[in-house]
Amino acid sequence: MRADRVLTAALALALASAPAQAQLANQGRTAPTSALAMKQSFAPVVQRAAPAVVNISSKRLVRAQTDPFWEMFGMGAPRARIQGSLGSGVIVGADGVIVTNNHVVEGGQEITVALADRREFTARVLLADPRTDIAVLKIDPPPGERLPVLRIDDSMDAQVGDLVLAIGDPFGVGQTVTNGIISALNRTADPNGDAATNYIQTDAAINPGNSGGALVDMDGDLIGVNSFILSRSGTSSGVGFAVPAAVVRRAVETAQGGGRAVVRPWLGARLQTVTGEIARSLGLARPTGALVADVWQGGPADRAGVRQGDVVLSANGQPVVEAAGLTYVVGNSRPGDAVRLVVRRGERDLNLTLRAEPPPASPPRDQVTVSGANPLNGATLVNLSPAVAEELGVDVFAGSGVLVVNPGTGFARGAGFRAGDFVRAVNGREIRTTRELQQALSARVPAWQITIERGGQRVTATYRA
């Protein structure tokens, strides 16, 4: 953030003595640069930022079976309905590049963007990243027209207590501006329990429809994309979360470079947040840092010299408060970047350098969607690899094998299969790859015995054919 945060006694005295009427009448006023000046108006910031905030509507055709049981036998009458969603977005490229939340446009077959001047354009998705809930869209303005944009400020110098504005389209009433402060930084309160993003927490009012809108600082720069709220009522309770600008920039750069997915480097280690009890057992002065519980052989952490039992205290000069913070720093680096680590090993602090690199896609993904008269009908499964684990946010140390990534809408969902289940055996035959699974499911049998692993526990169930 570029605005001066220091209010000197002299400046405070000068502002206090200036006639309020004269300041309000000044049509050439600039963005406020002090706490007292903020009492006058946020208008200069809004005038700079609001034209680049858009409304987004997404529609998709949803087909639902009347009963998944009949679909197993190729029967049942599907019903179709149009499902829509409303949200906001931010223009970050004058040629029509827009960022929003992935959940606003996910599955959308018809996406419409309405600009602040009420013109509407059809948008296409350049990139979608469910883990960070960021999507990059593209519209085509008239030839030669340059759209208003928000500058992405990923300098990461925001501080708790800084004033911010949230701009979006809550409840579809039209563009709305709310103000507040940064309540906290580096929050990992993801509703999915994911650590791909350390969120900015704000008390600026965010309501349904604000998703994908802008969180701006007092320079009118984009410091985050509003993503979700914590609320018992479904409306703003003053606890909102925004994806930080550093994550947004990575997605935009990838999309503008022709990429369809963000390549997220991995650490290659399983971490545990240092608790008070762990700190005492390790002789640490305070409960902070990430304890290395396991290291993937040949992974980045292994090659950097990180060992099981190490405690990572800082990354790139920033303290590591909890395990998710370290995962975020590494994951938000660009492939090839050097990540400087300080680790505590025994009674010594060591300086190590980790080279950021994408996780290997071995074994091959070999994704399949199961069909036919069997209990896994409709489910989508893949072979687990470090690349798949990072993409889906699952523990790569859970073991190799065939993973359910989506139970689908067929019999598998009704039978109780969930995303994250490992299929370990079918009718007593060990399953290690999706190819082996398809072969096992092609048999004609009077009953199916499926063994799955969920949360480290194995369960076997029998289904009648």
MOJO-V345066 format. One line per field, one symbol per residue. ss: DSSP state (a for helix, b for strand, c for the rest). burial: b if it has 9 or more other C-alpha atoms within 8 Angstrom, else e. A space follows every 10 residues. Layout:
ss=???
burial=???
This chain:
ss=ccccccccaa aaaaaaacca aaaaaccccc ccccaaaacc ccaaaaaaaa aabbbbbbbb bbbbcccaaa acccccccbb bbbbbbbbbb bbbcccbbbb baaaaccccb bbbbcccccb bbbbbbbbbc cccbbbbbcc cccccccccc cbcccccccc ccbbbbbbca aacccbbbbb bbbbbbbccc ccccccccbb bbcccccccc cccbbbcccc cbbbbbbbbc cccccccccb bbbbaaaaaa aaaaaacccc ccccbcccbb bbbccaaaaa aacccccccb bbbbbcccca aaaacccccc bbbbbccbbc ccaaaaaaaa accccccbbb bbbbbccbbb bbbbbccbcc cccccccbbc cccccccccb bbbccaaaaa aacccaaacc cbbbbbcccc aaaacccccc cbbbbbccbb cccaaaaaaa acccccbbbb bbbbccbbbb bbbbc
burial=beeeeebeee ebeebeeeee eebeeeeeee bbbbebbbee ebebbbeebb bbbbbbbbbb beeebeebbb bbeeebeeee eeeebbbbbb bbbbbbbbbb bbebbeebeb bbbbbbeeee bbbebbbbbb bbbbbbbbbe beeeeebebb ebbbeeeeeb ebbbbbbbbb eeeebebbbb bbbbbebbee eeebbbbbbb bbbbbbbbbb bbbbbbbbbb bbbbbbbbbb beeebbbbbb bbbbbbbbbb bbebbeeebb bbebbbbbbb bbbbeeebbb eeeeeebbbb bbbbbbeebb bbbbebbebb bbbbbeeeeb bbbbbbbbbb bbbbbeeebb bbbbbeeeee ebbbbbbbbe beeebebebb eeebbbbbbb bbbbbbbbbb eebeebeeeb bbbbbbbbbb bbbbeebbbb bbbbbbeeee bbbbebbbeb eeeeeeebbb bbbbeeeeee eeeee
